[in-house]
């Protein structure tokens, strides 16, 4: 350590620590969202086997950690210069997708979750369609955010438009599957709601399905 500039050692150490935090937060969030998707399809939230409000809060907290750690990584890496961020296709694409994910989560919170959190809530065909679209956007956005984060090897050869083209194709495929296959399953689950009164924790409050 003698003769080493403390600044040259400290900055990479901080960056590595923030990166580890970011990866762990993403891993927990990804698993939680995947489990929530499965529980939604199986009707386990309606049956009271899982608490939608609790899972929603945990997901929101993890997404907050991802935002803070992600912004810190950008600052410690390429800095906060807008031109530098937009010139980096991978970083700019990931910021775009996570922004879409967050905005979509707000609509999930306000519009979609009450349908599954309150067994007295009635869902019209149109509302169920919107819920299905919001869920598809969420799932695809989580997947693409992870794919972009892991695209370090190919990133130098890809620009922002390539990443967003991949996102667009993935989103189209996700919407196709969700509307054609997932929506009928959700409809059947909502029609077979159990007579068990939902727990008090079943509140609409989250950013992911």
Order of alpha helices (4+ residues) and beta strands (2+ residues): alpha-alpha-alpha-alpha-alpha-alpha-alpha-alpha-alpha
